[in-house]
Amino acid sequence: MQETLLQRLWRYFRWVVAPTPYMKAVKRWRADNGNVNLRFDYPLTPSAVVLDIGGFHGDWAAEVYERFQATVYVFEPVKAYAEMIQARFVAVPKVLSHAFGLGGTTETLEIALLGDRSSTVSAGAQVETVSIVDIVTWLESNSIDNVDLIKLNIEGGEFALLERLLDAGLIGNFNNIQVQFHDTVPNALARMRAIQDRLSQTHTLTWQYEFVWENWQRKD
């Protein structure tokens, strides 16, 4: 649907005249070119282990592998995107694709198909049934006890996943945690603050653009 003049004026007012804190964070992120300058700024080596949770088309995983030749585990529950990732990296043995998501529990959910905003906590006209695996179960079954970098962009599922790792006492197994929190879940701000408070006991906040992206690095 084409945007009306009134809608364009309202959008201009919101972004330029009276931006919300989220809009201000987006502006700072764009001004700092965060997608280029921050999201890959890690001292990774070919022996590093990286988890890409919320793979979508696999672009982030591809960039990590190209830069560092690290082992990257990619998790994408939406069938079409998972198949795309698998085909993209079929000749790259160090990029391992999984057609399920990771979360706080093992369960089967309906996900709204919304492109890069596909979510199990948002509504949409098209839905698909997907599998989510408890991250603790997956780590234990794959004997992974140290992760150099985890990237979380799972449209609200990050809360339960991080809470699960914190409750299980495994958050210290992650050297860097790059996460995009979303305000699409009930009590999102309070849950985010509680997670951040718990993270601060084991990790240091290295950069933050609230509800856009932030990174936590394990303390020495």
C-alpha positions as CSV (number, residue, x, y, z in Angstrom):
1,M,0.0,0.0,0.0
2,Q,1.4,3.4,-1.0
3,E,2.2,5.8,1.9
4,T,0.0,8.8,2.0
5,L,1.3,12.4,2.4
6,L,-0.1,12.5,6.0
7,Q,1.7,9.2,6.8
8,R,4.9,10.6,5.4
9,L,4.6,13.8,7.4
10,W,3.8,11.8,10.6
11,R,6.8,9.6,10.0
12,Y,9.0,12.7,9.5
13,F,7.7,14.2,12.7
14,R,8.4,11.0,14.7
15,W,11.9,10.5,13.4
16,V,13.1,14.2,13.1
17,V,11.0,16.3,15.5
18,A,10.1,14.0,18.3
19,P,12.0,10.7,18.0
20,T,11.5,8.0,20.6
21,P,14.5,6.6,22.5
22,Y,14.5,3.7,20.1
23,M,14.6,6.0,17.1
24,K,17.5,7.9,18.7
25,A,19.4,4.6,19.1
26,V,18.7,3.7,15.5
27,K,20.1,7.1,14.4
28,R,23.2,6.6,16.5
29,W,23.7,3.1,15.1
30,R,23.4,4.3,11.5
31,A,25.7,7.3,12.2
32,D,28.3,5.0,13.7
33,N,27.9,2.5,10.8
34,G,27.4,-0.2,13.4
35,N,26.7,-3.0,10.9
36,V,30.2,-2.6,9.5
37,N,32.2,-1.1,12.4
38,L,30.9,-3.1,15.4
39,R,29.2,-6.4,14.4
40,F,32.4,-8.0,13.2
41,D,34.9,-6.3,15.5
42,Y,36.1,-9.4,17.3
43,P,39.6,-11.1,17.7
44,L,38.4,-14.3,16.2
45,T,40.7,-17.0,14.8
46,P,40.1,-20.1,12.7
47,S,39.8,-22.1,15.9
48,A,36.9,-20.0,17.1
49,V,33.4,-21.3,17.7
50,V,30.5,-19.0,16.7
51,L,26.8,-19.4,17.1
52,D,24.5,-17.5,14.7
53,I,21.0,-17.8,16.1
54,G,18.5,-16.4,13.7
55,G,20.4,-17.0,10.5
56,F,17.8,-15.6,8.0
57,H,19.7,-15.6,4.7
58,G,23.1,-16.4,6.2
59,D,24.8,-13.0,5.4
60,W,26.2,-12.5,8.9
61,A,27.5,-16.1,9.1
62,A,29.1,-15.6,5.6
63,E,30.9,-12.5,6.7
64,V,32.2,-14.1,9.9
65,Y,33.5,-17.0,8.0
66,E,35.1,-14.9,5.3
67,R,36.9,-12.7,7.8
68,F,38.0,-15.3,10.3
69,Q,37.5,-18.8,8.9
70,A,35.9,-19.7,12.2
71,T,33.5,-22.6,12.7
72,V,30.0,-21.1,12.5
73,Y,26.8,-22.9,13.6
74,V,23.8,-21.3,12.0
75,F,20.3,-21.9,13.4
76,E,17.2,-20.9,11.3
77,P,13.8,-22.5,11.9
78,V,11.9,-21.1,8.9
79,K,12.0,-23.8,6.2
80,A,12.7,-21.6,3.2
81,Y,15.5,-19.7,4.9
82,A,17.0,-22.8,6.3
83,E,17.1,-24.4,2.9
84,M,18.7,-21.3,1.5
85,I,21.4,-21.3,4.1
86,Q,22.1,-25.0,3.6
87,A,22.5,-24.5,-0.1
88,R,24.6,-21.4,0.3
89,F,27.2,-23.2,2.5
90,V,27.0,-26.7,1.1
91,A,30.7,-26.4,0.0
92,V,31.8,-24.8,3.3
93,P,32.3,-27.5,5.9
94,K,33.0,-25.0,8.7
95,V,29.6,-23.3,8.3
96,L,27.1,-25.8,9.8
97,S,23.4,-25.1,9.1
98,H,20.5,-26.3,11.3
99,A,16.9,-26.2,10.3
100,F,15.6,-25.4,13.8
101,G,16.0,-22.6,16.3
102,L,17.6,-22.4,19.7
103,G,15.6,-21.2,22.7
104,G,14.9,-21.6,26.4
105,T,13.0,-24.9,26.0
106,T,12.5,-27.6,23.4
107,E,9.1,-27.0,21.8
108,T,7.1,-26.7,18.6
109,L,5.8,-23.3,17.8
110,E,4.0,-21.3,15.1
111,I,6.1,-18.6,13.6
112,A,4.7,-15.6,11.7
113,L,6.4,-15.3,8.4
114,L,7.5,-11.6,8.3
115,G,10.8,-11.7,6.4
116,D,13.7,-10.8,8.6
117,R,11.2,-10.0,11.4
118,S,9.7,-13.6,11.4
119,S,8.7,-14.2,15.0
120,T,7.0,-16.7,17.3
121,V,5.7,-13.8,19.5
122,S,4.3,-11.6,16.7
123,A,1.1,-12.0,14.6
124,G,1.1,-12.4,10.8
125,A,-1.1,-13.5,8.0
126,Q,1.2,-16.4,7.1
127,V,2.5,-18.9,9.7
128,E,4.6,-22.0,9.8
129,T,5.2,-24.6,12.4
130,V,8.8,-24.7,13.5
131,S,11.1,-26.6,15.9
132,I,12.9,-24.9,18.8
133,V,15.6,-26.8,20.8
134,D,16.7,-25.9,24.3
135,I,20.1,-24.3,24.0
136,V,21.4,-26.1,27.1
137,T,20.4,-29.4,25.6
138,W,22.0,-28.6,22.3
139,L,25.3,-27.4,23.9
140,E,25.5,-30.5,26.1
141,S,24.7,-32.9,23.3
142,N,27.4,-31.4,21.1
143,S,30.0,-31.2,23.9
144,I,30.4,-27.4,23.4
145,D,31.5,-25.7,26.6
146,N,33.1,-22.6,25.2
147,V,31.7,-20.2,22.5
148,D,33.8,-17.3,21.3
149,L,30.8,-15.4,19.9
150,I,27.0,-15.8,20.0
151,K,24.8,-13.6,17.8
152,L,21.1,-13.5,18.9
153,N,18.5,-12.0,16.6
154,I,15.4,-14.1,17.2
155,E,12.6,-11.5,17.5
156,G,11.7,-11.9,21.1
157,G,13.1,-15.3,21.7
158,E,16.3,-13.9,23.1
159,F,14.8,-13.3,26.5
160,A,14.0,-17.0,27.3
161,L,17.3,-18.1,25.7
162,L,19.5,-15.8,27.8
163,E,17.4,-16.5,31.0
164,R,17.9,-20.2,30.4
165,L,21.7,-19.8,30.1
166,L,21.8,-17.6,33.2
167,D,19.7,-20.0,35.2
168,A,21.8,-23.0,34.1
169,G,25.0,-21.2,35.1
170,L,26.4,-21.5,31.5
171,I,26.5,-17.8,30.6
172,G,30.2,-17.7,31.5
173,N,30.9,-20.1,28.6
174,F,30.3,-17.3,26.1
175,N,33.1,-14.9,25.4
176,N,31.0,-12.4,23.5
177,I,27.3,-12.0,23.4
178,Q,25.9,-9.9,20.5
179,V,22.2,-9.5,21.0
180,Q,19.3,-7.6,19.6
181,F,16.6,-7.2,22.2
182,H,13.0,-6.7,21.0
183,D,10.1,-4.9,22.7
184,T,7.5,-7.2,21.2
185,V,7.1,-9.4,24.3
186,P,5.3,-8.5,27.6
187,N,7.4,-6.6,30.1
188,A,10.3,-6.4,27.6
189,L,12.0,-3.5,29.2
190,A,11.9,-5.0,32.7
191,R,13.1,-8.4,31.5
192,M,15.9,-6.8,29.5
193,R,17.0,-4.8,32.5
194,A,17.0,-8.0,34.7
195,I,19.0,-9.9,32.1
196,Q,21.5,-7.0,31.7
197,D,21.9,-6.9,35.5
198,R,22.7,-10.6,35.7
199,L,25.0,-10.4,32.6
200,S,27.0,-7.6,34.3
201,Q,28.2,-10.1,36.9
202,T,30.1,-12.1,34.4
203,H,30.4,-9.8,31.4
204,T,31.2,-6.2,30.5
205,L,29.0,-4.1,28.2
206,T,31.3,-3.0,25.4
207,W,28.8,-1.1,23.3
208,Q,25.0,-0.6,23.4
209,Y,22.3,0.8,21.2
210,E,19.2,-0.2,23.2
211,F,16.7,-2.4,21.3
212,V,19.0,-2.2,18.3
213,W,22.2,-4.1,19.1
214,E,24.5,-4.5,22.1
215,N,27.5,-6.6,23.0
216,W,28.7,-8.2,26.3
217,Q,32.2,-9.4,26.7
218,R,33.2,-12.0,29.3
219,K,35.3,-10.6,32.1
220,D,38.9,-11.9,32.5
